[in-house]
Amino acid sequence: MSCDAPDLLPLEEALSRLWEALPAPALPELRAERDDPATDRAAMDGVALRASEGRAPRRLLGTLFAGDDPAALRVTPGTAVRIMTGAALPPGADAIVPVEQLREADGGIELLADPRPGDHVRTRGDQARAGDLLLPAGSPINAARVALLAQEGRPFPALPRIRVGVASTGDELVPQPAPHQIRDSNGPMLAALARTLGADVELRPALPDDPAALATALRQPGDLRILLTSGGVSMGEHDHLPAVLKELGATILFHKIRLKPGKPMLAALLGDLLVLALPGNPVSAYLNALLFLPVALARLEGRALPNPWHRARLAGPVKHKGDRPLLHPCRLVDGQLHPLPGKGSADLVTLAQADGCAWVEAPGQVAGDKVRYLPIV
């Protein structure tokens, strides 16, 4: 029988609380500086001509490239101008005939198709008119929007990578462990994950199970914007981190979520520092970081809320008797999830062999079920 409290916070609610609690840089309102395009332009390589003359042969006057002033060449009856994609349409022309529909003949060109006015022409203002609203204020930042800012001659944000610190906790963490001790695997794992997600990472020495040492580390975060800790966040006598955060006046966003593994997860704001306090078992620490760190980074960088979930069918059954949704390690083979015989939240071996973790509700899933899963990155 499960001993979980019925009021554990659902995962989606915890993610939402984290997202809403963090400040997000956003774009100001953006309006078109001028018509887009600012003049009629060629949409394909070919020749610019008058469509009303049909397939009559044309004499070539010259060539226009993107950026050339089109006023230097004027299309008159019986003439055409060779033109490249993006070049401005010359005066007198109203259509483009692509290269594929042309044939060289007697120093001129012959057409293999009937032209129509507007063929392969990007007309002035087709995408936007001067003064049009292009982006409302508060739009998240992405690469396409940065390009749009540059096109409109507006300054665009140069956002530095978010500085993330990683520090495991626990007196049991030593470089050369006796049988009753272990090495710190969470620190390097979380640092590698944060780097993969695009953060600027500092792997710090492991912290002892000592309230004063924890408080000093939290009071003096340096230039960190996010601190990832692992361990010291559950219900044991040495799990000091929740109490230390409260004593320092941190705002606790949530503590304990409805997820297996990963229930003890805590998130807090201590001034400008976001503390993501992860459980100490490596599978729990990794999966919690994989769920919450991308959300925090996206929010602080002004990007849209990421969706980490993929979907695939299970190649075999997964039993689950617990009250919390289970993330079960799987191999992804030929587009199907093959469950691995996981041995709990301390089983780093199985996590390292997995390609993803399937979301499993009680009482379990059967072969053929389509489920969502988190890819291991």
JONOR-V212110 format. One record per pair of residues at least 4 apart in sequence whose C-alpha atoms are under 7 Angstrom apart, sorted by the first residue. I is the first residue (numbers start at 1). GAP is how many residues later the second one is. If there is no record, write none. Layout:
BEGIN
I;GAP + I;GAP
END
This chain:
BEGIN
2;320 + 2;321 + 8;248 + 8;249 + 8;250 + 9;4 + 9;5 + 9;247 + 9;248 + 9;249 + 10;4 + 10;247 + 10;248 + 11;4 + 11;246 + 11;247 + 11;248 + 12;4 + 13;4 + 14;4 + 14;240 + 15;4 + 15;277 + 16;4 + 17;4 + 17;236 + 18;4 + 18;235 + 19;276 + 19;277 + 19;280 + 22;277 + 22;278 + 23;277 + 24;275 + 24;276 + 24;277 + 24;278 + 25;275 + 25;276 + 25;277 + 26;112 + 26;113 + 26;114 + 26;115 + 26;276 + 27;110 + 27;111 + 27;112 + 27;113 + 27;114 + 28;109 + 28;110 + 29;106 + 29;107 + 29;108 + 30;103 + 30;104 + 30;105 + 30;106 + 31;100 + 31;101 + 31;102 + 31;103 + 32;96 + 32;97 + 32;98 + 32;99 + 32;100 + 32;101 + 32;102 + 32;120 + 33;97 + 33;98 + 33;119 + 34;4 + 34;95 + 34;96 + 35;89 + 35;90 + 35;93 + 35;94 + 35;95 + 36;88 + 36;89 + 36;90 + 36;91 + 36;92 + 36;93 + 37;86 + 37;87 + 37;88 + 37;89 + 37;90 + 38;86 + 38;87 + 39;49 + 39;84 + 39;85 + 40;48 + 40;49 + 40;81 + 40;82 + 40;83 + 40;84 + 41;45 + 41;46 + 41;47 + 41;48 + 41;80 + 41;81 + 41;82 + 42;42 + 42;43 + 42;44 + 42;45 + 42;46 + 42;47 + 42;54 + 42;78 + 42;79 + 42;80 + 43;42 + 43;43 + 43;77 + 43;78 + 43;79 + 44;40 + 44;41 + 44;54 + 44;76 + 45;38 + 45;39 + 45;40 + 45;53 + 45;54 + 46;36 + 46;37 + 46;38 + 46;50 + 46;51 + 46;52 + 46;53 + 47;33 + 47;34 + 47;35 + 47;36 + 47;49 + 47;50 + 47;51 + 48;32 + 48;33 + 48;34 + 48;35 + 48;41 + 48;45 + 48;47 + 48;48 + 48;49 + 49;26 + 49;30 + 49;31 + 49;32 + 49;44 + 49;45 + 49;46 + 49;47 + 50;42 + 50;43 + 50;44 + 50;45 + 51;43 + 51;44 + 51;64 + 51;65 + 51;66 + 54;60 + 54;61 + 55;55 + 55;56 + 55;58 + 55;59 + 56;54 + 57;21 + 57;51 + 57;52 + 57;53 + 57;54 + 58;20 + 58;21 + 58;22 + 58;50 + 58;51 + 58;52 + 59;19 + 59;20 + 59;21 + 59;49 + 59;50 + 60;19 + 60;20 + 60;21 + 60;22 + 60;48 + 61;18 + 61;19 + 61;20 + 62;19 + 62;20 + 63;18 + 63;19 + 63;20 + 64;4 + 64;6 + 64;18 + 64;19 + 64;20 + 64;23 + 65;18 + 65;19 + 65;22 + 66;18 + 66;19 + 66;20 + 66;21 + 66;22 + 67;20 + 68;19 + 70;18 + 70;19 + 70;20 + 71;19 + 71;20 + 73;17 + 74;16 + 74;17 + 74;18 + 75;4 + 75;5 + 75;6 + 75;15 + 75;16 + 75;17 + 75;18 + 76;16 + 83;4 + 89;4 + 94;23 + 94;24 + 95;20 + 95;21 + 95;22 + 95;23 + 95;24 + 95;25 + 95;26 + 96;23 + 96;24 + 96;25 + 97;4 + 97;18 + 98;4 + 101;10 + 101;11 + 101;12 + 102;7 + 102;8 + 102;9 + 102;10 + 103;6 + 103;7 + 103;8 + 104;4 + 104;5 + 104;6 + 105;4 + 105;5 + 115;4 + 122;4 + 125;4 + 128;4 + 135;4 + 140;162 + 140;163 + 140;164 + 141;4 + 141;161 + 141;162 + 142;4 + 142;161 + 143;4 + 144;4 + 145;4 + 146;4 + 146;10 + 147;4 + 148;4 + 149;4 + 149;5 + 149;6 + 149;7 + 150;4 + 150;5 + 150;6 + 159;142 + 161;37 + 161;38 + 161;39 + 162;37 + 162;38 + 162;63 + 162;135 + 163;36 + 163;37 + 163;38 + 163;60 + 163;61 + 163;62 + 163;63 + 164;35 + 164;36 + 164;37 + 164;38 + 164;60 + 164;61 + 164;62 + 164;63 + 165;36 + 165;37 + 165;38 + 165;39 + 165;59 + 165;61 + 165;62 + 165;63 + 166;21 + 166;24 + 166;25 + 166;36 + 166;37 + 166;38 + 166;61 + 166;62 + 166;63 + 167;20 + 167;36 + 167;37 + 167;38 + 167;39 + 167;40 + 167;61 + 167;62 + 167;63 + 168;18 + 168;19 + 168;38 + 168;39 + 168;61 + 168;62 + 168;63 + 169;37 + 169;38 + 169;39 + 169;40 + 169;60 + 169;61 + 169;62 + 169;63 + 170;37 + 170;38 + 170;39 + 170;61 + 171;37 + 171;38 + 172;9 + 172;10 + 173;8 + 173;9 + 173;10 + 173;11 + 174;7 + 174;8 + 174;9 + 174;10 + 175;8 + 177;4 + 177;5 + 177;6 + 185;4 + 186;4 + 186;96 + 187;4 + 187;16 + 188;4 + 189;4 + 190;4 + 190;96 + 191;4 + 191;10 + 191;12 + 192;4 + 193;4 + 194;4 + 194;5 + 194;7 + 195;4 + 195;5 + 195;6 + 197;97 + 207;7 + 208;5 + 209;29 + 210;4 + 211;4 + 211;29 + 211;33 + 212;4 + 213;4 + 214;4 + 215;4 + 215;29 + 216;4 + 217;4 + 224;49 + 225;47 + 225;48 + 225;49 + 226;47 + 226;48 + 226;49 + 227;47 + 227;48 + 227;49 + 228;47 + 228;48 + 228;49 + 229;47 + 229;48 + 229;49 + 230;47 + 230;48 + 230;49 + 230;50 + 230;55 + 231;47 + 231;48 + 231;49 + 232;6 + 232;7 + 232;8 + 232;9 + 233;6 + 233;7 + 233;8 + 233;9 + 233;31 + 233;44 + 233;46 + 234;5 + 234;30 + 235;4 + 240;4 + 241;4 + 242;4 + 243;4 + 244;4 + 245;4 + 245;5 + 246;4 + 250;18 + 250;19 + 250;20 + 251;17 + 251;18 + 251;19 + 252;15 + 252;16 + 252;17 + 253;14 + 253;15 + 254;12 + 254;13 + 255;9 + 255;10 + 255;11 + 255;12 + 256;7 + 256;8 + 256;9 + 256;10 + 257;6 + 257;7 + 257;8 + 258;5 + 258;66 + 258;67 + 259;4 + 259;65 + 259;66 + 259;67 + 260;64 + 260;65 + 260;66 + 260;67 + 261;23 + 261;65 + 261;66 + 261;84 + 262;17 + 262;22 + 262;23 + 262;26 + 264;15 + 265;12 + 265;13 + 265;14 + 266;10 + 266;11 + 266;12 + 267;8 + 267;9 + 267;10 + 268;6 + 268;7 + 268;8 + 269;4 + 269;5 + 269;6 + 270;4 + 278;7 + 278;10 + 279;5 + 279;6 + 280;5 + 281;4 + 281;64 + 281;65 + 282;4 + 282;63 + 282;64 + 282;66 + 283;4 + 283;62 + 283;63 + 283;64 + 283;65 + 283;68 + 284;4 + 284;61 + 285;4 + 286;4 + 287;4 + 288;4 + 289;4 + 290;4 + 292;4 + 293;4 + 294;4 + 295;4 + 295;10 + 295;11 + 296;4 + 297;4 + 298;4 + 298;5 + 298;6 + 298;7 + 299;4 + 308;66 + 309;63 + 309;64 + 309;65 + 310;62 + 310;63 + 310;64 + 311;59 + 311;60 + 311;61 + 311;62 + 312;23 + 312;24 + 312;25 + 312;58 + 312;59 + 312;60 + 313;23 + 313;24 + 313;55 + 313;56 + 313;57 + 313;58 + 314;22 + 314;23 + 314;24 + 314;53 + 314;54 + 314;55 + 314;56 + 315;21 + 315;22 + 315;23 + 315;52 + 315;53 + 316;22 + 316;23 + 316;50 + 316;51 + 317;48 + 317;49 + 317;50 + 318;21 + 318;46 + 318;47 + 318;48 + 319;44 + 319;45 + 319;46 + 320;41 + 320;42 + 320;43 + 320;44 + 321;41 + 321;42 + 322;40 + 323;39 + 325;34 + 325;35 + 325;36 + 325;37 + 326;33 + 326;34 + 326;35 + 327;30 + 327;31 + 327;32 + 327;33 + 328;29 + 328;30 + 328;31 + 329;10 + 329;11 + 329;13 + 329;22 + 329;25 + 329;27 + 329;28 + 329;29 + 330;7 + 330;8 + 330;9 + 330;10 + 330;24 + 330;25 + 330;26 + 330;27 + 330;28 + 331;6 + 331;7 + 331;8 + 331;9 + 331;23 + 331;24 + 331;25 + 332;4 + 332;5 + 332;6 + 332;23 + 333;4 + 342;5 + 342;8 + 343;4 + 347;4 + 348;4 + 349;4 + 350;4 + 355;20 + 355;21 + 356;17 + 356;18 + 356;19 + 356;20 + 357;16 + 357;17 + 357;18 + 358;13 + 358;14 + 358;15 + 358;16 + 359;12 + 359;13 + 359;14 + 360;4 + 360;5 + 365;4
END
